[in-house]
């Protein structure tokens, strides 16, 4: 379980770097950041992040630690979402959502529902996205999850 937690933390740090580098690239700052990162490409960063998240999921499954597994699946879902892999994102997010519901983690449920909603938007299904996001907002409000 400790190894899974450490791998998950590493995956989350890399995920944040991946999103930041992608945003910088979109804002025209990628050249400066690429030099700071040792010239590592966005594709390389994505692949490393994906491997770390997959490793966290595998370790959490082995440890049979449901809360860590739920978080690892959610992190993996966001990485798959980054790569526009709708089916994989949805499958991973739905498993994470079921686990968050099982362990009673309302903020985890809300953020996973947001991922599902974002994935529907990415696919172009605005109606499904609205339904999921409305449900997430209601759950967040009922749970007192201000961030959600």
GIMOCOR-V267013 format. One record per residue. N is the residue number from 1. RES is the residue in one small letter. PHI is phi in whole degrees, 0 to 359 (999 if undefined). OMEGA is omega in whole degrees, 0 to 359 (* if undefined). D_CENTER is the distance of its C-alpha to the mean C-alpha in Angstrom with 2 decimals. Layout:
N	RES	PHI	OMEGA	D_CENTER
N	RES	PHI	OMEGA	D_CENTER
//
This chain:
1	x	999	179	19.51
2	x	294	178	19.99
3	x	296	178	19.06
4	x	297	180	15.81
5	x	297	179	15.10
6	x	294	179	16.15
7	x	295	178	14.15
8	x	297	179	10.93
9	x	300	178	12.15
10	x	298	179	12.97
11	x	297	180	9.66
12	x	292	177	8.19
13	x	296	179	11.42
14	x	296	178	11.28
15	x	300	179	7.91
16	x	297	177	9.80
17	x	296	180	12.84
18	x	299	180	11.59
19	x	296	181	10.78
20	x	296	180	14.07
21	x	294	179	16.02
22	x	294	178	15.14
23	x	295	179	16.24
24	x	297	179	19.27
25	x	298	179	20.10
26	x	293	180	20.18
27	x	270	178	22.36
28	x	83	181	24.69
29	x	256	188	24.03
30	x	298	182	22.59
31	x	300	180	25.98
32	x	292	181	26.24
33	x	291	179	22.77
34	x	300	178	23.26
35	x	295	180	26.42
36	x	293	180	24.82
37	x	271	180	22.25
38	x	78	177	25.20
39	x	78	180	24.87
40	x	290	183	21.67
41	x	277	177	20.38
42	x	298	179	17.06
43	x	297	178	17.22
44	x	299	180	17.94
45	x	297	177	15.09
46	x	299	183	12.65
47	x	296	178	14.53
48	x	295	180	14.59
49	x	298	179	10.89
50	x	299	180	10.50
51	x	297	180	13.46
52	x	295	179	12.37
53	x	294	178	9.22
54	x	297	177	11.71
55	x	296	178	14.24
56	x	297	178	12.46
57	x	297	181	12.12
58	x	299	180	15.75
59	x	293	179	17.04
60	x	294	176	15.63
61	x	296	180	17.25
62	x	297	181	20.39
63	x	280	183	20.55
64	x	53	179	20.09
65	x	256	186	18.08
66	x	297	179	16.32
67	x	297	179	14.54
68	x	292	178	13.12
69	x	298	179	12.34
70	x	300	180	10.48
71	x	294	179	8.28
72	x	294	178	8.09
73	x	295	178	7.38
74	x	297	178	4.50
75	x	299	177	3.23
76	x	300	178	5.26
77	x	301	179	4.48
78	x	295	179	2.72
79	x	289	177	5.60
80	x	294	177	7.73
81	x	301	179	7.54
82	x	304	182	8.76
83	x	269	178	11.49
84	x	61	179	12.45
85	x	261	189	12.38
86	x	304	184	12.75
87	x	300	180	14.20
88	x	295	178	11.84
89	x	299	182	8.77
90	x	297	180	11.07
91	x	298	181	12.41
92	x	294	181	9.40
93	x	294	180	8.25
94	x	294	176	11.98
95	x	294	178	12.50
96	x	298	180	9.98
97	x	299	179	11.75
98	x	298	179	15.05
99	x	291	178	14.54
100	x	299	178	13.63
101	x	295	180	16.73
102	x	298	182	18.73
103	x	268	177	18.32
104	x	75	180	18.73
105	x	266	183	15.68
106	x	295	177	15.93
107	x	300	176	13.48
108	x	296	177	10.78
109	x	299	183	12.22
110	x	299	182	12.33
111	x	292	177	8.79
112	x	289	176	7.84
113	x	296	176	10.93
114	x	297	177	9.99
115	x	298	179	7.14
116	x	298	178	10.09
117	x	298	178	12.44
118	x	298	180	10.92
119	x	294	176	10.95
120	x	298	177	14.51
121	x	298	180	15.43
122	x	299	180	14.41
123	x	282	180	16.67
124	x	100	180	19.31
125	x	263	184	19.62
126	x	294	182	20.15
127	x	295	179	21.88
128	x	295	179	19.15
129	x	298	181	16.61
130	x	299	180	19.22
131	x	300	182	19.87
132	x	295	182	16.36
133	x	291	175	15.87
134	x	296	178	19.41
135	x	297	179	18.76
136	x	295	180	15.75
137	x	296	179	18.10
138	x	294	178	20.89
139	x	298	179	19.04
140	x	297	180	17.96
141	x	296	180	21.59
142	x	297	182	23.08
143	x	272	183	21.09
144	x	71	180	21.96
145	x	272	185	18.37
146	x	297	179	19.41
147	x	298	180	16.12
148	x	296	*	14.62
//
